[in-house]
Amino acid sequence: MTENEAKKLINVFAAYEMVEYDLIFQNVLYFLGNKNTDINEDLTNKLNWKKARNYWTNDTLNLIYKYNPFGPKTAAVSSFAMINRLINVFKGIDVDKVKEYSIILGKLLEIMNCCKLF
């Protein structure tokens, strides 16, 4: 699968009215620097996909690939995007079940888990 094919498959989710495994989407968006107020329902920590899908763009994969885990960060990191928290969240998700839902989402989860971007 080429990078362009992967981007097309990832971007398909932006057209969905609802998504399964919203915890993956939510935490990837946190990782990319989105604030919880931008992607969640008001005054909750529940993902609002209608708001969040606007941040699920062509650059989603690029931002993940460009992440540099070494050295100082140029911007402040919110508590929702802290590395240890994300590792624990993704560790609790069954990759095989996610792949049954979507192979590309399963691959994204594997990237976040196995490659240890952190």
N, C-alpha and C positions, 0 to 999 in steps of 0.2 A: 504494500500500500504506500503510495507516495504521500508527501506532505500535503499536497493540494487535495487529494482524495480524503485524507483524514480531516482536513479543515471543513470540507463540504459535509462530511458525516457529522462532525461535531456541531456545525451550525444548523443542522436540521432541527435540533432541539429548540432553537429560538422560535420556531413556528408553532411549537406545541402549546396547547392551552394548559396542560398539566404535565408534570413529569414524575416518574417514579424515581426513587432514590434521590430525593431532593437534598438529602444531607450531603451527598457528593457535590452537587452543584453549588450549594450554599458555601461549603468549605473551600472549594476551588476559587469561588469568587472572593471569599475572605483573603485567601492566599494571594490573589492578584491585587489586593489593596482596596477592595470595595468595603464600604462601611455597612454595618448591620442595618442602619436606618435607610440605606439605599435599596436594600434587597429584601428586607423582611417586612411582615405586616406591622403596622404601627403598634408600638409599645409591647412587642412580643419578640421572640427569637425564632418564629416560624417563617420559613421562606415564603415570600409572595412571588410566585413565578411570573406573574404578569409584570411586575416591576423588574425582577431579576433578569428576565430574558433580554431586556434591553442592554444589559452588560455582557451578555453571552455573544460575543462578536467574532469577526474573522481574526482578531488579534489574540483571542484567548489562548490558543496553542503557542503562538509566538512568545507571549509573555511568560508562559511556563518554561519554554525552552531557553529563554534568555535569562532566567533567574540564576543569579550567582550566589551560592551559599556561603562564599568566603568573603571576609572583610567587612568593613562597616557598611551599614545600609544608609542610603541617601535620604530616606523618609522614615518617619516614625511608624512603627508597626503596632497595630491595634491588638488588644488582648485576644480577640477572636482569631487572629492570624498567627499567633505564636506557634512556633515550630512544634514544641512538645504537645500542644493541644491537638494540632492537626494530625500528628502521627498517631495519637491515641484514637481519634475519631475514625481515621481511615483503617486502622488496624481492626476495628470492630465490624467492618463491612465485608461480607462474603463475596469475593471477586467472581466466583463461578455463578452465583445467582445474578449478579450484575450483568455478566456476559450473556446470560439467557435473555435478559431484557434488551441489552444492546452491546454488541461486541466492541464498538468504539468507546463506549462509556467504561466498559470493563478494562480496555487498554489504558484509558486515561487514569483509572484507579490504580492500575499496575504501575504506571509511571509515577504516580504520587506515592505509592507504597514502596515498590521494589527499588526504584532508582535512587531512592533516598535523596531527593532534591535538596533535602535539608542538610 
